[in-house]
Amino acid sequence: MPQRTKAPNAPGRDPLSRAQDHLPETLATAPTVSATGPLEASFAEVVSLIQQARLGAFRAVNTVLVDLYWRVGEYISKKLETAEWGDGVVADLAAYIQRHHPNLRGFTRASLFRMRQLFETYCGEKKVAPLVRQLPWSHNLIILGQCKRPEEREFYLRLAIRERWGKRELERQMRTALFERAVLSPPKVATALREAHLGAEAVFKDAYVVEFLQLPDGHTESDLHRGLLNQLRAFLIELGRDFCFAGSEVPVQVGGRDFALDLLFFHRGLNCLVAIELKVGRFEPEYLGKLEFYLEALDRDVRKPHERPSIGLLLCATKDSQVVEYALSRSLSPALIAEYQTQLPDKKLLQAKLHEFYAQSDPDLQGMAPAAEGAPRKRTRRGPPSLTGES
């Protein structure tokens, strides 16, 4: 059997990937069997057991590694806090490990200080501290390095766990300023949606960023529709992990007339169909009537007995918040109106608006300019926005 080449055991490398280096060859390279017959179906069940064990092993290794970095960071922090060590001792520790244990990779001076930062950031957060062990070290480094507020860190920790984002998707969601948008612009939903689906507001967004479509200015509804289908995987990630694609241009027949629903999804968590209508212009109140018509047709003719009432999402290029509020105030259907954005938002502008928002709700921040990253600041602890679905 050929020998597997071990990758460096560095904290900067994803522990879930490094875990494969410690698994038996049969587990690390288990093929996927296509179940095309009775015997193949049995084989597929065995492979499924192997793959589940493999995933469990990855997670277990990740938990152990992050817990190790936590304990190393705690040890260093306490030594420095009691002045038993000076900052220079950490560099000496890194040199000692390299000199006497060259096989222990990833314990450089910078890495050791990151471990200390991990411990000191979360040691006083009893609800949040356990979350760091559920994510790879690379995810924790991104969140530590880019999030300035405790509630922002908690927001991305919870969402990364819930949505099972990879490193690239986590970085993308941060570039889209998801936290700032969730705080400043919660989703606009009808009262019927809140009543029919508790917690639904944590599932949807006020705006969906679809920069991956690379749509030109002046694009048509067909361009948008076709682009979403061609980039369906990316769109599903943007929607959320519980969304399942059910159809495009779904035929709806009522009376003697035929209609076509742009996109149809099913949400596993809410246990309902989600109809999406696309509009490349500004939201107009009459659009809501057609969406409600589709929801009624889905509930009467398509929805199964065990499923909950269908939800409608109207995705427009732009919308006026006051017009949306008026349109939804008397709507009897579980619907919401959101924008799609073809370019990444201006994150610095959103961060400035977010600072103003916090300043209005926290007198201690009024008149203060945003502090530099890592600078101490007195602040009232706020919980993360409800998009996480956590209280």
Helices and strands as residue ranges (DSSP letters): H 15-18, G 19-22, H 25-28, H 38-81, H 87-100, H 109-122, G 129-134, H 137-146, H 150-163, H 167-175, H 178-184, E 188-189, H 191-196, G 200-202, E 207-209, G 211-213, H 221-230, H 232-239, E 243-254, E 257-267, E 272-282, H 285-301, E 311-318, H 321-329, E 335-341, H 347-361, G 363-365, G 386-388
